[in-house]
């Protein structure tokens, strides 16, 4: 039985203005209130608990300024129902998904990918991989009762996902086969910029960091702009690069 202080996840989600798109739930940063983050997180785990046994959920974020606060709200709501959160900090989405699947636990990635700066999103992973459209419908319609978040604590970074991601790629090769190769990494605000550097360096390449920014830059890596193409050409000439990543 609900009371005046109890919220229902489906109602909170429906009123939030946030909706699922091609990959995850996305909306304006201002729409990702703590209660909305809680509604999505609790509806997600409720929808998969009948098929998977778990007591932990992994969470990671991208470099958007809003992502950490969203992660804290998601974590606080899960803690409220007795779920331990493993926070992997800023890592690429595949790094989170890989670590969580290896551990057999669900995961929530806070990322807006390449959408504009004033937006963000949540991606959900079951222990066996990313959710599907049927799972999204379950999240949207779940009638999960919860109370407003009153305590949202800071999160401590666990670096296991980052290290596992690096090892996954470097362990494929038994020698530094990129020795003598110069690779430029277009870092911008990428969540994986520090990991990519370590991977290529471990494989023997000479790595040059390019255009690192401390403010978030939304870049669509699946539709490279003419501007970025010209940057890569100029960097290759300027730094005598064999490749730009």
C-alpha angles and dihedrals in degrees: 000000000000126000135194093280094049122096127204115221097220092052093047092049094045092052095044099077090228117127140177117260133173092312120013138330113306137183146127117315089239090059093058095083119165091258092051091049089050093049093053094044096048094043089050097053092040090055095055102036092090090061103033134043114216142141097189136061125195121222131187137166145207125234097271110127090234097051100083094054090049090050091050091053093048090049094047092053092050091048087052090065096042100265116140114224123215107201115203097182121213110357136135114274093248090056091057093043092049095049093046094048091048088053094043095237135121122258140203120205118198105210141125092198106206100340118120124294095254092060137067141175151203126234119195128209127190116209087266098046145291118342121256133221092274090055090050090055090051090053092049095050103035113124098215116163118214140155126244114274111256101169123044114177132198117260128235116224119239110199097201095103092052093048093045090051092053093045092048091064103032092050091062090075128057095201138037091263094172093063110139093020121119114211126184117207116208094214104175104150096319116155090224101044096112093043094050090053091054093046095053093041091051089053090056102261125139103237126207118193113222131198101339112186131196092204120071117264117190107220125175103219091187093058107040111203124231088243092058091044090056090047090055092049092050093045091050090054096041096048099029091240127182091203143000118219 
